[in-house]
Amino acid sequence: MSAPQHITIIFSPYHVGTRDSRVGNGPQHILDGGFVPALREMGYTVNLVEIERVDEFEGEIGRSFEILRRTSVAVHNAVSNGTFPLVLSGNCMATAAVACGLAQSSQVEPNFLYFDAHDDLDSPDVNWNGYLDAMGLSMLCGESWKGYMRSVPGFRPHSYDGKFLYCGLRDCTDLQRQRVRDAGMDAVWGDLNADGPIDFVGQFHKRISEHKYSPSIVHLDLDCLDPSCGQVNDFPSNGGLSAEQLKQCFEMIPEYSKPEALTICSFDPDCGDPEKNDGDKIAVIAINTALAFFRALKEGIVERSY
């Protein structure tokens, strides 16, 4: 596998189209933690592309889809320039735009390695929390928001059957769990009522080593972490990964899959207890995990199943 030498960070500090609000503050907090200098010290060249404000668009729906359109273009440009796209996003649905951006230059449908406590597979017909960001994967498979998704450059409906692996998925209703199964997705489930520690690393290794999830889009919603690591956003749920488990999983990804993009998202540094310093703790975990991932890429590990 040829290791990438250049990274384009696509900086998208928005929460449903509003800048620097809630999870929209996460991308800047990660950058403020010394992430870019650490990547450069590792030998990468790093370019920063910012998604500009979308205030002139109507409502959270109009603003959010304009961000998706711009993100798709930015990802396509990054790949066309021979760089690895790293999206620092407020919202989870950025990964739908990443898939569209990659599709502009490839006919190969990617796999998904998706670290998240939530399935992101709601459609408006089954959604009860009114949160647009819970629908990114139903958008990408062509189930919902069909008119808007056709406006995103590179969009084509993606199948998840046998191409999708969750890790840390747990904060789901029975209906959401069934929709995951019906879509043919696999999961290393977290568990709110686990009898003992979950072997996330072992289970993730078993699945990624036995099944060809390559090439892949890697998605890191930081609420895949257990709340004992610190509060990530407004939707904490027990039964998630530890910081060390997350790092070990990301270190092994390049050994078994060719990553084409990475999204880091859903981190609100201001939602936790300020006295516990949760925002800084989670930023450090995010940075250390991403650095472990890019270090593994830099070493040019030869994949076993790619």
C-alpha positions as CSV (number, residue, x, y, z in Angstrom):
1,M,0.0,0.0,0.0
2,S,1.3,3.4,-0.9
3,A,1.3,5.7,2.1
4,P,-0.1,9.2,1.6
5,Q,2.3,12.1,2.2
6,H,-0.1,15.0,2.0
7,I,-3.3,15.7,4.0
8,T,-6.0,18.2,3.3
9,I,-7.9,19.1,6.5
10,I,-11.4,20.2,5.5
11,F,-12.5,22.5,8.4
12,S,-16.3,22.6,8.9
13,P,-17.1,24.1,12.3
14,Y,-20.9,24.0,12.0
15,H,-23.9,22.6,13.8
16,V,-26.7,22.2,11.3
17,G,-25.4,25.2,9.4
18,T,-24.7,27.5,12.4
19,R,-21.1,28.3,12.9
20,D,-19.3,27.8,16.3
21,S,-22.4,26.4,18.0
22,R,-22.5,23.2,20.1
23,V,-20.6,20.5,18.1
24,G,-19.5,23.2,15.7
25,N,-16.9,24.2,18.3
26,G,-15.2,20.8,18.2
27,P,-13.1,21.2,15.1
28,Q,-11.4,24.3,16.4
29,H,-10.8,22.8,19.8
30,I,-9.0,19.9,18.1
31,L,-6.9,22.2,16.0
32,D,-6.1,24.3,19.1
33,G,-4.6,21.1,20.7
34,G,-1.6,21.1,18.4
35,F,-2.9,18.6,15.9
36,V,-1.4,20.2,12.7
37,P,2.1,20.6,14.1
38,A,2.0,17.0,15.3
39,L,1.1,15.8,11.8
40,R,3.8,17.9,10.2
41,E,6.4,16.6,12.7
42,M,5.4,13.1,11.5
43,G,6.4,14.1,8.0
44,Y,3.1,15.0,6.4
45,T,2.4,18.2,4.5
46,V,-0.9,19.7,5.7
47,N,-3.2,22.0,3.8
48,L,-6.2,23.6,5.5
49,V,-9.4,24.2,3.5
50,E,-12.3,26.0,5.3
51,I,-16.0,25.6,4.5
52,E,-17.1,29.2,4.4
53,R,-20.3,30.5,6.1
54,V,-23.6,29.6,4.7
55,D,-25.7,32.2,6.5
56,E,-27.6,33.3,3.4
57,F,-29.2,29.9,2.9
58,E,-32.7,29.3,4.4
59,G,-33.0,27.4,7.7
60,E,-31.0,24.5,9.1
61,I,-32.0,22.3,6.1
62,G,-30.9,24.8,3.5
63,R,-27.6,25.6,5.3
64,S,-26.8,22.0,6.1
65,F,-27.2,20.8,2.5
66,E,-25.1,23.7,1.2
67,I,-22.4,22.5,3.6
68,L,-22.7,19.0,2.2
69,R,-22.4,20.3,-1.3
70,R,-19.2,22.3,-0.5
71,T,-17.8,19.4,1.5
72,S,-18.2,17.1,-1.5
73,V,-16.4,19.5,-3.7
74,A,-13.6,20.0,-1.2
75,V,-13.1,16.2,-0.8
76,H,-13.0,15.8,-4.6
77,N,-10.5,18.6,-4.9
78,A,-8.3,17.1,-2.2
79,V,-8.2,13.7,-3.8
80,S,-7.6,15.2,-7.3
81,N,-4.6,17.0,-5.8
82,G,-3.2,13.8,-4.5
83,T,-4.0,14.5,-0.8
84,F,-5.8,12.5,1.9
85,P,-9.0,14.2,2.9
86,L,-9.5,14.7,6.7
87,V,-12.8,16.3,7.6
88,L,-13.1,18.0,11.0
89,S,-16.8,18.5,11.2
90,G,-19.4,19.5,13.7
91,N,-22.1,17.2,12.3
92,C,-22.0,13.4,11.5
93,M,-23.7,13.8,8.1
94,A,-20.4,15.2,6.7
95,T,-19.5,11.6,5.9
96,A,-22.4,11.4,3.4
97,A,-20.7,14.3,1.6
98,V,-17.3,12.6,1.8
99,A,-18.8,9.6,0.0
100,C,-20.2,11.9,-2.7
101,G,-16.8,13.6,-3.1
102,L,-15.0,10.4,-3.5
103,A,-17.6,9.1,-6.0
104,Q,-16.7,11.9,-8.3
105,S,-13.3,10.3,-9.1
106,S,-14.0,6.6,-8.5
107,Q,-16.6,4.1,-9.6
108,V,-15.6,1.7,-6.8
109,E,-18.3,1.9,-4.0
110,P,-16.5,2.2,-0.7
111,N,-16.9,0.4,2.5
112,F,-17.5,2.2,5.8
113,L,-15.7,1.8,9.1
114,Y,-18.0,3.8,11.4
115,F,-17.2,4.5,15.0
116,D,-20.4,5.9,16.6
117,A,-22.9,5.4,19.4
118,H,-25.7,6.2,17.0
119,D,-26.8,4.6,13.7
120,D,-27.5,7.8,11.7
121,L,-29.9,5.8,9.7
122,D,-33.1,7.5,10.6
123,S,-35.4,8.8,7.8
124,P,-38.0,11.5,8.5
125,D,-40.7,8.8,8.6
126,V,-39.1,7.1,11.6
127,N,-37.3,10.0,13.3
128,W,-38.7,11.2,16.6
129,N,-36.0,13.7,17.9
130,G,-36.2,16.2,15.0
131,Y,-32.5,16.0,14.5
132,L,-31.4,16.3,10.9
133,D,-28.0,15.0,11.7
134,A,-29.5,11.6,12.6
135,M,-30.3,11.0,9.0
136,G,-27.0,11.2,7.2
137,L,-26.8,7.5,6.2
138,S,-30.4,7.3,5.1
139,M,-29.7,10.3,2.9
140,L,-26.7,8.6,1.4
141,C,-28.5,5.3,0.6
142,G,-31.2,7.3,-1.2
143,E,-34.0,6.7,1.3
144,S,-34.5,10.3,2.4
145,W,-34.1,13.9,1.4
146,K,-33.9,12.7,-2.2
147,G,-34.2,16.1,-3.9
148,Y,-31.6,17.8,-1.8
149,M,-29.2,14.8,-2.1
150,R,-29.4,15.0,-5.9
151,S,-27.9,18.5,-5.6
152,V,-24.8,17.2,-3.8
153,P,-22.0,16.7,-6.4
154,G,-21.2,13.1,-6.9
155,F,-24.2,11.7,-5.2
156,R,-25.4,8.2,-6.1
157,P,-27.2,5.9,-3.7
158,H,-24.9,3.7,-1.7
159,S,-25.6,0.1,-0.6
160,Y,-24.5,-0.8,2.9
161,D,-25.1,-4.6,2.6
162,G,-21.9,-6.3,3.5
163,K,-20.0,-3.0,3.2
164,F,-20.5,-1.4,6.6
165,L,-19.1,-2.0,10.0
166,Y,-20.1,-0.1,13.1
167,C,-18.0,-0.1,16.3
168,G,-19.4,1.1,19.6
169,L,-23.0,1.3,18.3
170,R,-25.4,1.2,21.3
171,D,-27.7,4.2,21.8
172,C,-30.5,2.8,19.5
173,T,-34.2,2.0,19.8
174,D,-35.4,-1.5,18.8
175,L,-36.6,0.0,15.5
176,Q,-33.2,1.5,14.8
177,R,-31.4,-1.8,15.6
178,Q,-33.7,-3.6,13.2
179,R,-33.1,-1.0,10.5
180,V,-29.3,-1.6,10.9
181,R,-29.8,-5.4,10.4
182,D,-32.2,-4.9,7.5
183,A,-29.6,-2.7,5.7
184,G,-27.1,-5.6,5.9
185,M,-24.7,-3.7,8.3
186,D,-22.5,-5.4,10.8
187,A,-21.7,-4.0,14.2
188,V,-19.5,-4.4,17.2
189,W,-22.2,-3.4,19.6
190,G,-21.7,-1.5,22.8
191,D,-24.2,-2.3,25.5
192,L,-25.9,-0.2,28.0
193,N,-26.4,-3.3,30.2
194,A,-23.2,-5.2,29.5
195,D,-22.4,-7.8,32.1
196,G,-18.7,-7.1,31.8
197,P,-16.1,-5.2,29.7
198,I,-16.7,-5.4,26.0
199,D,-13.7,-6.6,23.9
200,F,-14.0,-3.9,21.3
201,V,-10.5,-4.4,20.0
202,G,-10.8,-8.2,19.6
203,Q,-14.2,-8.1,18.0
204,F,-13.2,-5.3,15.6
205,H,-10.0,-7.2,14.7
206,K,-12.0,-10.3,14.0
207,R,-14.4,-8.6,11.7
208,I,-12.0,-6.4,9.8
209,S,-9.5,-9.2,9.3
210,E,-12.1,-11.7,8.1
211,H,-14.1,-9.4,5.9
212,K,-12.7,-7.2,3.1
213,Y,-13.8,-3.6,4.1
214,S,-11.5,-2.0,1.5
215,P,-11.3,0.6,0.3
216,S,-13.0,2.4,3.2
217,I,-14.3,5.7,4.5
218,V,-13.5,6.0,8.2
219,H,-15.9,7.9,10.4
220,L,-15.1,8.8,14.0
221,D,-18.0,10.2,16.0
222,L,-16.4,10.8,19.3
223,D,-19.4,9.7,21.3
224,C,-18.4,6.1,20.5
225,L,-16.3,6.7,23.6
226,D,-17.6,5.7,27.0
227,P,-18.7,8.7,29.1
228,S,-16.0,7.7,31.6
229,C,-13.6,9.3,29.2
230,G,-15.4,12.6,29.5
231,Q,-18.7,14.0,28.0
232,V,-18.4,14.3,24.3
233,N,-21.8,15.9,23.4
234,D,-25.4,16.1,24.6
235,F,-26.1,12.4,23.9
236,P,-23.9,10.4,26.3
237,S,-24.5,6.7,26.7
238,N,-22.7,4.0,28.7
239,G,-21.0,1.0,27.2
240,G,-18.6,2.7,24.8
241,L,-14.9,2.3,24.0
242,S,-12.1,3.4,26.2
243,A,-9.5,5.8,24.8
244,E,-7.0,3.0,24.5
245,Q,-9.4,0.7,22.8
246,L,-10.2,3.4,20.3
247,K,-6.6,4.1,19.6
248,Q,-5.8,0.4,19.1
249,C,-8.7,0.0,16.6
250,F,-7.5,2.9,14.6
251,E,-4.0,1.6,14.5
252,M,-5.1,-1.6,12.9
253,I,-7.3,-0.1,10.2
254,P,-4.5,0.5,7.6
255,E,-3.4,-3.1,8.1
256,Y,-6.6,-4.5,6.7
257,S,-8.2,-1.7,4.7
258,K,-7.2,1.1,2.4
259,P,-8.6,4.2,4.0
260,E,-9.7,6.9,1.5
261,A,-10.9,9.5,3.9
262,L,-11.4,10.2,7.6
263,T,-14.1,12.3,9.3
264,I,-13.9,13.3,13.0
265,C,-17.1,14.8,14.3
266,S,-19.8,15.3,16.9
267,F,-17.6,16.8,19.6
268,D,-19.0,19.7,21.8
269,P,-16.1,20.8,24.0
270,D,-18.5,23.0,26.1
271,C,-21.1,20.5,27.1
272,G,-19.3,18.7,29.9
273,D,-18.5,19.9,33.4
274,P,-15.9,22.7,33.1
275,E,-14.4,21.6,36.4
276,K,-13.7,18.1,34.9
277,N,-12.0,19.6,31.9
278,D,-13.9,17.2,29.6
279,G,-13.4,19.3,26.5
280,D,-9.6,19.2,26.7
281,K,-9.7,15.5,27.6
282,I,-11.7,14.5,24.6
283,A,-9.6,16.7,22.3
284,V,-6.5,14.9,23.4
285,I,-8.1,11.5,22.8
286,A,-9.2,12.6,19.3
287,I,-5.8,13.9,18.4
288,N,-4.0,10.8,19.8
289,T,-6.3,8.5,17.9
290,A,-5.9,10.4,14.6
291,L,-2.1,10.5,15.0
292,A,-2.0,6.7,15.6
293,F,-4.1,6.3,12.5
294,F,-1.8,8.5,10.4
295,R,1.3,7.0,11.9
296,A,0.1,3.6,10.7
297,L,-0.6,5.0,7.3
298,K,2.9,6.6,7.2
299,E,4.5,3.3,8.0
300,G,2.9,1.8,4.8
301,I,1.6,-1.3,6.4
302,V,0.9,-4.0,3.8
303,E,-2.7,-5.1,4.1
304,R,-3.5,-8.7,4.6
305,S,-6.8,-8.7,2.7
306,Y,-6.5,-5.7,0.4
